[in-house]
Amino acid sequence: MTSPRPNVLMILADQHHAGLLGCAGFAGVQTPHLDAFAAEGMRFTNAYCQNPICTPSRVCILSGQYCQNHGYYGLSGPAPAGLPNLFRHFKAAGYRTAAYGKLHLPESPRNWIADDVHEFGDAYESIEGERGKSEYLDGLEQLGLRDKEDSWRNLNSHYGAQLPQDACPSALPYEHTMERWAARKAMDFAAADAGKPFCIQLALQRPHHPLIPQREFWDRYPADIELPATIDQEPVGRPPHFQKMWREFRKMEWEFAQPGDTFYDGARRAWRGTLACVTQMDDVVGRVLAFLREHDLEKNTIVIYGSDHGAYHGIHGISEKAPGICSDAVCRVPMIWRVPGVTPAGAVCNGLVENIDMAPTLAALCGVDGFDSTDGNDLTPLLNGQITLGKGVAVTENPWSKAIRWERWRYVHYPEVLFDGADHDELYDIESDPDELNNLAKDPAHRDVVCTGRGKLLDWAALNNRLVNMHPGAKLSGEVMGKSVYPLGTDGTAPNYAQPKYGRHTQKNYL
C-alpha cells in the first residue's frame, strides 16, 4: 500500500558550486547520477541562496523566510522556537518527518527542528546541541574508526589540521562515511511505513571542506588536473576583503605538501579533491535514487537536489567560500526538481528562483497548510511549464552587505562605513561576463544600472520586511471582551494576507 499523498525527499549538498555539474555544461566533473536526474526533471539555472554561509541559509530553506525576517546571519545559535519550518507543517499534516546528515541548524539549548521530526539524525551534534556527539560518531567509535572520520573537524586529528584546506584520499571505508550512513538512515525511514507519506531531508557534507574523498573517486581525476581558468586572475576592481583573501590563498601552507611542492601543487590537490568529493556525493545521490526505483517509491516521491550555498575552491583565486557575497560562484546554487506528473523530463528553466521557494512549493504540491509566514513563492507554475519567467529579483544577504540579481545584472552593495567611507560596490553583466571579471560599478556608462540596483534593493527591503501589526491595513478578526484581535501568523507576525505586499488595498492603506 502506498500513500495517496506524495512523499518528499530533499537532498541538500553543502557548498556545491552551481557550475560543477556535467548537466550544467562543465565537462571536467563526473556527475552521472545528477545528470540523469536532471534529464528526468527540471533544472533551474538561476537559483540563488539567501545567505552565503550554512546555518542562516538552511534556516531560510526550512522557514521560507529571508534573513532580514528570521534574523539569523551566523553559524548555529539559539533555536528560534516560534519560527515555523517545513517539518512542523508536514508533521501536523500527518507526514512522517526525518532529517539526517549535516543539518547545521540553530541548536541551543535544543535543536530548532528537534520536536518537528520523528527522527532526528544530525551526524555531528546531539539533539541538545552537544557537538561531536551523535549516533554516527558513536558508531565509528565502536568500530574503531573514529580517528579516520573524514568529513568533519576530527578531534582525533588523523588528517592533521582539524579542517585542512589541502586534499588527500580517505582512509575510512566508504560504507562508513557520513553520507552513506545518512543515506541508509533515510532509506530505512522511507521504507518503514508505506501507508504514510514521508518528508525527509538528506543533508550531505560534501563537497564542503575537508576535501578527503574516497580513493575510488580521487583516482578518477589526474594528479596534473587542469586548474580553474580564473585561479590567477588578479582581483582588480574587487573590494578590499576579496583582495585580502586572494593574497592569503597564495600564501597557503598546504597540510599534505611534499618537499619542493609549489603553491600550484597544493591548489591542484585541492581542486582534485573538490571534484572527487562532488563525484562521491553524486554516487550517494545515485544510490538513493536507485532505492526509490527499486522500492516502487519513485512515482510518488517529489525529489529536490540543491545546496545551501556555492563555493570557490580555487575559482577566482579564493580557497573556500569567503567572502561569499562577492560572487555568483557562491550565491548561485544548483537546484533540480523531479515532481511526478508535473515536471517535464529534461526541462531547463532560466528564470530567477530562490532557496526560500522550496518550502512553500512543497507545501503547495502536497496540500500542506501552515505556511502563512513565508517570503518564498510557489514554483508550481514554473515546474509544470505554465510560465517561464521567474522572480524579478533574487537576493543574497549578509548583515550589512546585500547582493541582488535581476535580468542580466548582479549588483553588490556595501555600506561605505565598512570601508572607511570608500565606495566598493560591485556590478557585473552576467550575460557578457559570467566569470565576473569586470566590475562596472564605477563605470560612468553604467551609473544608471547601479542606481537601478540600489533602487531594487531598497524596494526589496521595504516590500519583504515582515511586520507584526499591520494597522491600519489589517482587518481585525473580531473582539474578545471588548479588545481587538489582530490576525497572527504561526511565526508571531501578521500572516501573509495581512502583510502590505499581499493586501488588496495596498496603496489606499499603506502609502
Secondary structure per residue as TSV (DSSP state, phi and psi in degrees):
chain	resnum	aa	ss	phi	psi
A	1	M	-	360.0	128.7
A	2	T	-	-112.4	153.2
A	3	S	-	-71.2	139.9
A	4	P	S	-71.0	-21.4
A	5	R	S	-89.9	145.9
A	6	P	-	-68.3	144.7
A	7	N	E	-79.0	163.9
A	8	V	E	-131.1	128.5
A	9	L	E	-128.6	112.5
A	10	M	E	-103.5	115.0
A	11	I	E	-101.9	118.9
A	12	L	E	-120.5	112.0
A	13	A	E	-81.5	165.4
A	14	D	S	-112.3	118.3
A	15	Q	S	69.0	44.1
A	16	H	-	-96.6	110.4
A	17	H	-	-58.6	129.5
A	18	A	T	-60.0	-26.3
A	19	G	T	-83.9	-10.2
A	20	L	-	-88.7	62.5
A	21	L	S	-144.4	139.5
A	22	G	G	-60.3	-41.7
A	23	C	G	-69.0	-14.8
A	24	A	G	-88.9	0.9
A	25	G	T	100.6	7.1
A	26	F	-	-99.2	107.1
A	27	A	T	-75.8	-11.1
A	28	G	T	-81.6	-2.7
A	29	V	S	-123.2	148.3
A	30	Q	-	-104.9	107.5
A	31	T	-	-133.7	60.6
A	32	P	H	-62.2	-35.9
A	33	H	H	-74.5	-41.4
A	34	L	H	-69.7	-33.9
A	35	D	H	-63.2	-43.4
A	36	A	H	-66.8	-38.1
A	37	F	H	-62.8	-43.6
A	38	A	H	-62.6	-33.7
A	39	A	H	-70.2	-15.0
A	40	E	H	-99.5	-10.4
A	41	G	S	-137.7	-144.8
A	42	M	E	-121.6	129.3
A	43	R	E	-106.3	130.4
A	44	F	E	-96.5	123.8
A	45	T	E	-87.7	-16.6
A	46	N	E	-128.4	60.9
A	47	A	E	-98.5	138.3
A	48	Y	E	-126.5	140.6
A	49	C	-	-81.7	161.4
A	50	Q	S	-96.7	-10.4
A	51	N	S	-153.4	143.7
A	52	P	S	-86.2	10.5
A	53	I	S	-129.5	168.7
A	54	C	H	-63.2	-66.4
A	55	T	H	-58.2	-53.3
A	56	P	H	-61.1	-35.5
A	57	S	H	-63.7	-40.8
A	58	R	H	-70.8	-33.6
A	59	V	H	-64.4	-39.8
A	60	C	H	-59.4	-45.9
A	61	I	H	-61.8	-46.9
A	62	L	H	-79.7	-29.8
A	63	S	H	-91.3	-24.1
A	64	G	-	74.8	18.3
A	65	Q	-	-116.0	151.1
A	66	Y	-	-70.6	157.5
A	67	C	H	-59.3	-37.0
A	68	Q	H	-62.9	-17.9
A	69	N	H	-100.1	-42.0
A	70	H	H	-84.9	-19.0
A	71	G	-	86.7	3.8
A	72	Y	-	-97.0	127.4
A	73	Y	-	-131.0	-12.3
A	74	G	S	-117.3	178.3
A	75	L	S	-76.5	143.9
A	76	S	S	53.8	-134.4
A	77	G	-	104.1	-179.4
A	78	P	B	-67.7	141.6
A	79	A	-	-73.9	130.1
A	80	P	-	-84.2	81.9
A	81	A	T	-53.8	-37.6
A	82	G	T	-83.8	-8.3
A	83	L	S	-81.2	119.8
A	84	P	-	-65.2	158.5
A	85	N	-	-143.6	166.5
A	86	L	H	-50.9	-47.1
A	87	F	H	-67.3	-36.1
A	88	R	H	-60.2	-44.9
A	89	H	H	-71.6	-40.3
A	90	F	H	-70.0	-36.5
A	91	K	H	-63.8	-43.7
A	92	A	H	-62.9	-26.4
A	93	A	T	-87.2	5.3
A	94	G	T	96.5	7.3
A	95	Y	-	-80.7	148.3
A	96	R	E	-82.6	128.1
A	97	T	E	-120.8	144.2
A	98	A	E	-159.3	155.4
A	99	A	E	-145.1	134.6
A	100	Y	E	-137.0	146.5
A	101	G	E	106.7	-144.4
A	102	K	-	-87.7	88.2
A	103	L	-	-79.0	-41.6
A	104	H	-	51.7	53.6
A	105	L	-	-109.4	169.4
A	106	P	-	-55.1	135.2
A	107	E	-	-141.6	15.1
A	108	S	B	-117.6	128.4
A	109	P	S	-84.8	-3.7
A	110	R	S	-148.6	143.0
A	111	N	-	-57.3	141.4
A	112	W	T	-52.4	-41.0
A	113	I	T	-97.8	7.5
A	114	A	T	-52.5	-42.1
A	115	D	T	-94.4	5.3
A	116	D	T	-109.1	-1.1
A	117	V	-	-123.0	143.6
A	118	H	S	-73.8	-29.9
A	119	E	E	-132.7	122.9
A	120	F	E	-105.1	117.6
A	121	G	E	-128.3	47.1
A	122	D	E	-63.6	131.9
A	123	A	S	-79.3	-16.5
A	124	Y	S	-122.9	-8.4
A	125	E	B	-139.4	149.3
A	126	S	-	-77.5	171.0
A	127	I	T	-66.0	-21.4
A	128	E	T	-91.9	8.4
A	129	G	-	84.5	15.6
A	130	E	-	-77.5	114.8
A	131	R	B	-79.5	144.0
A	132	G	T	79.9	13.0
A	133	K	-	-132.3	116.6
A	134	S	S	-162.9	166.7
A	135	E	H	-59.4	-40.6
A	136	Y	H	-63.3	-49.8
A	137	L	H	-67.6	-36.4
A	138	D	H	-62.5	-37.9
A	139	G	H	-64.1	-40.4
A	140	L	H	-63.9	-38.8
A	141	E	H	-60.1	-44.5
A	142	Q	H	-66.2	-30.1
A	143	L	H	-85.5	-3.9
A	144	G	T	73.6	26.5
A	145	L	-	-116.2	7.8
A	146	R	G	-59.2	-35.7
A	147	D	G	-72.8	-12.8
A	148	K	G	-101.7	2.1
A	149	E	-	-56.7	132.6
A	150	D	-	-121.0	12.2
A	151	S	S	-127.9	8.6
A	152	W	S	-146.2	-174.9
A	153	R	-	-74.9	90.0
A	154	N	-	-71.7	108.9
A	155	L	T	-66.1	-18.7
A	156	N	T	-86.7	-6.5
A	157	S	-	56.0	42.1
A	158	H	T	-61.0	-31.4
A	159	Y	T	-103.5	18.7
A	160	G	S	93.3	-115.8
A	161	A	S	-61.8	153.4
A	162	Q	S	-63.1	-33.6
A	163	L	S	-139.8	77.3
A	164	P	-	-64.5	146.7
A	165	Q	S	-87.8	-18.4
A	166	D	S	-78.9	176.2
A	167	A	B	-134.7	150.8
A	168	C	-	-162.4	164.4
A	169	P	-	-69.6	151.9
A	170	S	-	-82.4	150.3
A	171	A	-	-99.9	0.2
A	172	L	S	-88.5	131.3
A	173	P	-	-56.6	138.7
A	174	Y	G	-54.5	-41.7
A	175	E	G	-66.2	-13.2
A	176	H	G	-105.7	10.1
A	177	T	S	-70.9	159.5
A	178	M	H	-59.5	-43.3
A	179	E	H	-62.2	-41.9
A	180	R	H	-66.8	-39.6
A	181	W	H	-60.9	-49.6
A	182	A	H	-63.4	-39.2
A	183	A	H	-64.2	-42.1
A	184	R	H	-61.9	-43.3
A	185	K	H	-61.5	-43.7
A	186	A	H	-63.9	-43.3
A	187	M	H	-67.4	-39.8
A	188	D	H	-62.8	-41.9
A	189	F	H	-65.7	-41.9
A	190	A	H	-62.2	-36.4
A	191	A	H	-85.6	-7.9
A	192	A	S	-69.4	-33.2
A	193	D	-	-148.4	93.9
A	194	A	T	-69.1	-15.2
A	195	G	T	-82.3	-14.5
A	196	K	S	-121.9	136.7
A	197	P	-	-70.0	155.1
A	198	F	E	-118.4	155.3
A	199	C	E	-133.0	109.4
A	200	I	E	-125.6	137.2
A	201	Q	E	-108.5	126.7
A	202	L	E	-109.4	106.0
A	203	A	E	-104.0	110.3
A	204	L	-	-91.4	144.4
A	205	Q	-	-74.9	-43.3
A	206	R	T	-75.7	153.0
A	207	P	T	-93.0	27.8
A	208	H	S	-61.2	153.2
A	209	H	S	-59.8	150.7
A	210	P	S	-78.6	148.0
A	211	L	B	-90.4	74.0
A	212	I	-	-127.6	78.0
A	213	P	-	-82.2	168.2
A	214	Q	-	-64.2	149.4
A	215	R	H	-55.9	-38.6
A	216	E	H	-63.8	-29.4
A	217	F	H	-88.1	-36.2
A	218	W	H	-56.1	-42.2
A	219	D	T	-73.9	-9.1
A	220	R	T	-78.0	-10.0
A	221	Y	S	-121.1	138.1
A	222	P	-	-74.8	153.8
A	223	A	T	-64.7	-30.8
A	224	D	T	-95.9	36.3
A	225	I	-	-55.1	143.4
A	226	E	-	-72.0	128.5
A	227	L	-	-76.8	160.9
A	228	P	-	-55.6	141.6
A	229	A	T	-62.1	-24.7
A	230	T	T	-97.3	10.5
A	231	I	T	-64.3	-29.6
A	232	D	T	-103.7	7.2
A	233	Q	-	-68.9	114.1
A	234	E	-	-66.5	139.7
A	235	P	-	-80.1	52.1
A	236	V	T	-64.4	130.3
A	237	G	T	84.8	-4.0
A	238	R	-	-84.6	157.5
A	239	P	-	-69.1	163.0
A	240	P	H	-56.7	-39.4
A	241	H	H	-69.9	-30.0
A	242	F	H	-68.5	-45.3
A	243	Q	H	-61.7	-38.1
A	244	K	H	-62.5	-45.1
A	245	M	H	-64.6	-35.4
A	246	W	H	-63.1	-43.9
A	247	R	H	-67.4	-40.2
A	248	E	H	-67.0	-32.9
A	249	F	H	-60.5	-37.1
A	250	R	H	-74.1	-12.9
A	251	K	T	-102.9	13.9
A	252	M	-	-57.2	133.8
A	253	E	-	-97.8	101.4
A	254	W	-	-71.4	127.7
A	255	E	T	-65.0	-31.5
A	256	F	T	-109.3	26.0
A	257	A	-	-69.1	146.1
A	258	Q	-	-103.3	158.1
A	259	P	T	-53.0	132.5
A	260	G	T	88.5	-4.2
A	261	D	-	-63.4	146.1
A	262	T	-	-103.2	174.4
A	263	F	H	-54.9	-40.9
A	264	Y	H	-70.3	-28.3
A	265	D	H	-63.1	-45.4
A	266	G	H	-66.3	-40.6
A	267	A	H	-63.4	-36.3
A	268	R	H	-68.0	-39.4
A	269	R	H	-62.3	-42.7
A	270	A	H	-64.8	-41.1
A	271	W	H	-67.8	-41.3
A	272	R	H	-61.6	-43.9
A	273	G	H	-63.9	-38.2
A	274	T	H	-60.7	-51.6
A	275	L	H	-66.1	-36.9
A	276	A	H	-65.8	-37.0
A	277	C	H	-66.4	-38.3
A	278	V	H	-61.6	-43.9
A	279	T	H	-67.5	-38.0
A	280	Q	H	-64.0	-44.3
A	281	M	H	-62.2	-39.5
A	282	D	H	-60.0	-38.8
A	283	D	H	-63.9	-41.1
A	284	V	H	-63.5	-43.7
A	285	V	H	-58.3	-43.1
A	286	G	H	-60.2	-38.5
A	287	R	H	-64.9	-40.0
A	288	V	H	-69.9	-41.4
A	289	L	H	-64.2	-37.4
A	290	A	H	-64.9	-38.7
A	291	F	H	-59.6	-43.4
A	292	L	H	-61.0	-40.8
A	293	R	H	-65.7	-46.7
A	294	E	H	-67.0	-26.1
A	295	H	T	-104.7	19.0
A	296	D	T	55.6	37.9
A	297	L	-	-107.2	-12.9
A	298	E	G	-60.7	-39.9
A	299	K	G	-76.6	-7.7
A	300	N	G	-129.2	24.7
A	301	T	E	-128.5	122.3
A	302	I	E	-79.0	126.3
A	303	V	E	-120.6	130.4
A	304	I	E	-119.6	137.9
A	305	Y	E	-117.5	130.1
A	306	G	E	-156.5	-169.0
A	307	S	E	-148.0	152.8
A	308	D	S	-70.8	-31.8
A	309	H	-	-168.3	173.1
A	310	G	-	-93.8	-154.8
A	311	A	-	-168.7	168.0
A	312	Y	-	-96.5	-60.0
A	313	H	T	55.1	37.5
A	314	G	T	106.3	-22.1
A	315	I	G	-63.6	137.0
A	316	H	G	64.3	12.6
A	317	G	G	72.2	28.7
A	318	I	-	-120.1	142.5
A	319	S	S	-78.0	-45.6
A	320	E	S	-124.1	-109.7
A	321	K	S	-121.4	-17.4
A	322	A	-	-88.6	140.6
A	323	P	S	-82.6	113.7
A	324	G	G	-70.2	-40.0
A	325	I	G	-69.0	-13.3
A	326	C	G	-66.8	-23.8
A	327	S	-	-135.3	145.1
A	328	D	H	-58.4	-28.6
A	329	A	H	-57.7	-28.2
A	330	V	H	-103.3	-38.6
A	331	C	H	-75.4	-34.3
A	332	R	E	-87.5	137.2
A	333	V	E	-128.7	157.9
A	334	P	E	-71.7	146.2
A	335	M	E	-152.2	118.9
A	336	I	E	-131.0	131.1
A	337	W	E	-118.9	139.0
A	338	R	E	-127.7	108.5
A	339	V	-	-117.6	108.3
A	340	P	T	-54.1	130.0
A	341	G	T	78.2	1.2
A	342	V	T	-123.2	-56.7
A	343	T	S	-81.9	129.2
A	344	P	-	-72.0	146.5
A	345	A	T	-66.5	134.2
A	346	G	T	72.6	16.7
A	347	A	E	-75.6	145.5
A	348	V	E	-127.1	125.9
A	349	C	E	-113.0	125.4
A	350	N	E	-96.2	0.7
A	351	G	E	-69.2	153.9
A	352	L	E	-72.2	129.4
A	353	V	E	-137.0	167.5
A	354	E	E	-133.5	159.3
A	355	N	G	-61.7	-28.7
A	356	I	G	-67.3	-10.4
A	357	D	G	-80.6	-14.7
A	358	M	H	-61.9	-53.9
A	359	A	H	-62.7	-50.7
A	360	P	H	-64.8	-29.1
A	361	T	H	-68.6	-44.5
A	362	L	H	-60.7	-42.6
A	363	A	H	-61.0	-42.3
A	364	A	H	-65.8	-42.5
A	365	L	H	-67.3	-29.3
A	366	C	H	-102.6	1.6
A	367	G	T	67.5	34.6
A	368	V	-	-99.6	126.7
A	369	D	-	-91.4	167.4
A	370	G	-	120.1	-19.9
A	371	F	-	-82.5	66.9
A	372	D	T	-93.3	10.8
A	373	S	T	-134.5	23.2
A	374	T	-	-89.5	145.9
A	375	D	-	-93.5	-10.6
A	376	G	S	-81.6	168.2
A	377	N	-	-106.5	152.1
A	378	D	-	-77.5	117.8
A	379	L	-	-86.9	3.9
A	380	T	H	-53.0	-43.2
A	381	P	H	-62.0	-27.4
A	382	L	H	-77.6	-40.8
A	383	L	H	-64.5	-36.2
A	384	N	T	-93.2	4.1
A	385	G	T	81.0	7.4
A	386	Q	S	-64.1	-36.9
A	387	I	-	-131.5	162.7
A	388	T	-	-120.8	-17.0
A	389	L	-	-85.7	132.5
A	390	G	-	-90.6	-146.8
A	391	K	-	-72.0	160.8
A	392	G	S	-72.0	-34.5
A	393	V	-	-142.5	157.1
A	394	A	E	-130.4	135.3
A	395	V	E	-125.2	135.2
A	396	T	E	-118.7	134.1
A	397	E	E	-134.8	141.1
A	398	N	-	-101.1	176.0
A	399	P	S	-54.2	-36.8
A	400	W	S	-119.3	-42.3
A	401	S	-	-81.8	146.0
A	402	K	E	-135.6	141.4
A	403	A	E	-121.3	135.5
A	404	I	E	-130.6	136.9
A	405	R	E	-115.3	131.4
A	406	W	E	-150.9	145.4
A	407	E	T	44.2	-120.1
A	408	R	T	-97.1	2.3
A	409	W	E	-110.0	148.8
A	410	R	E	-131.7	123.9
A	411	Y	E	-122.3	135.2
A	412	V	E	-119.6	124.8
A	413	H	E	-108.4	129.8
A	414	Y	-	-120.1	122.7
A	415	P	-	-54.9	136.0
A	416	E	G	-61.4	-25.5
A	417	V	G	-62.7	-23.1
A	418	L	G	-65.9	-25.3
A	419	F	G	-125.3	44.0
A	420	D	T	53.6	40.2
A	421	G	T	88.4	-1.9
A	422	A	-	-87.6	147.6
A	423	D	-	-92.7	115.0
A	424	H	-	-124.8	31.4
A	425	D	-	-61.4	159.9
A	426	E	E	-128.0	142.0
A	427	L	E	-141.2	128.6
A	428	Y	E	-132.4	141.9
A	429	D	E	-91.2	97.3
A	430	I	T	-64.0	-30.9
A	431	E	T	-70.5	-46.7
A	432	S	T	-91.8	-15.8
A	433	D	-	-138.2	66.3
A	434	P	T	-63.0	-23.7
A	435	D	T	-86.3	0.3
A	436	E	-	53.8	55.3
A	437	L	-	-93.8	-16.6
A	438	N	-	-124.3	100.0
A	439	N	-	-74.8	116.4
A	440	L	-	-97.5	5.5
A	441	A	T	-61.7	-31.2
A	442	K	T	-100.2	5.6
A	443	D	-	-77.8	118.4
A	444	P	G	-54.2	-30.9
A	445	A	G	-68.6	-16.1
A	446	H	G	-114.8	18.3
A	447	R	H	-60.6	-39.0
A	448	D	H	-65.8	-34.6
A	449	V	H	-68.3	-40.0
A	450	V	H	-60.1	-45.0
A	451	C	H	-62.1	-38.9
A	452	T	H	-62.8	-44.0
A	453	G	H	-60.8	-44.0
A	454	R	H	-63.9	-40.5
A	455	G	H	-64.6	-40.4
A	456	K	H	-66.7	-37.1
A	457	L	H	-64.7	-41.5
A	458	L	H	-63.7	-44.0
A	459	D	H	-60.1	-44.7
A	460	W	H	-59.9	-47.2
A	461	A	H	-61.7	-39.6
A	462	A	H	-73.6	-43.4
A	463	L	H	-74.2	-25.6
A	464	N	T	-106.4	7.0
A	465	N	-	-76.0	119.2
A	466	R	-	-81.4	130.2
A	467	L	-	-113.0	159.4
A	468	V	S	-91.9	-44.1
A	469	N	-	-118.0	122.6
A	470	M	-	-101.5	12.9
A	471	H	T	-56.0	131.6
A	472	P	T	-95.7	8.5
A	473	G	T	-79.8	-34.2
A	474	A	S	-78.5	133.8
A	475	K	-	-74.3	139.2
A	476	L	-	-69.9	143.9
A	477	S	-	-93.1	6.7
A	478	G	-	136.5	-172.9
A	479	E	E	-128.8	141.2
A	480	V	E	-123.2	115.5
A	481	M	T	51.9	43.7
A	482	G	T	80.6	0.5
A	483	K	E	-105.6	140.6
A	484	S	E	-68.2	143.5
A	485	V	-	-115.0	119.9
A	486	Y	-	-93.6	147.3
A	487	P	-	-62.9	139.4
A	488	L	-	-133.7	129.2
A	489	G	-	-82.6	173.6
A	490	T	T	-69.6	-12.3
A	491	D	T	-102.2	7.7
A	492	G	S	90.9	-7.8
A	493	T	S	-99.5	170.4
A	494	A	-	-63.0	142.4
A	495	P	-	-64.9	168.9
A	496	N	G	-57.3	-40.3
A	497	Y	G	-64.5	-19.1
A	498	A	G	-101.3	5.0
A	499	Q	S	-84.9	151.1
A	500	P	G	-53.0	-46.0
A	501	K	G	-71.2	-14.4
A	502	Y	G	-100.0	-7.6
A	503	G	-	-69.0	148.3
A	504	R	T	-76.0	-25.3
A	505	H	T	-120.5	49.8
A	506	T	H	-54.3	-51.9
A	507	Q	H	-66.1	-40.2
A	508	K	H	-64.5	-41.3
A	509	N	H	-93.1	-22.8
A	510	Y	H	-121.1	-0.3
A	511	L	-	-69.3	360.0
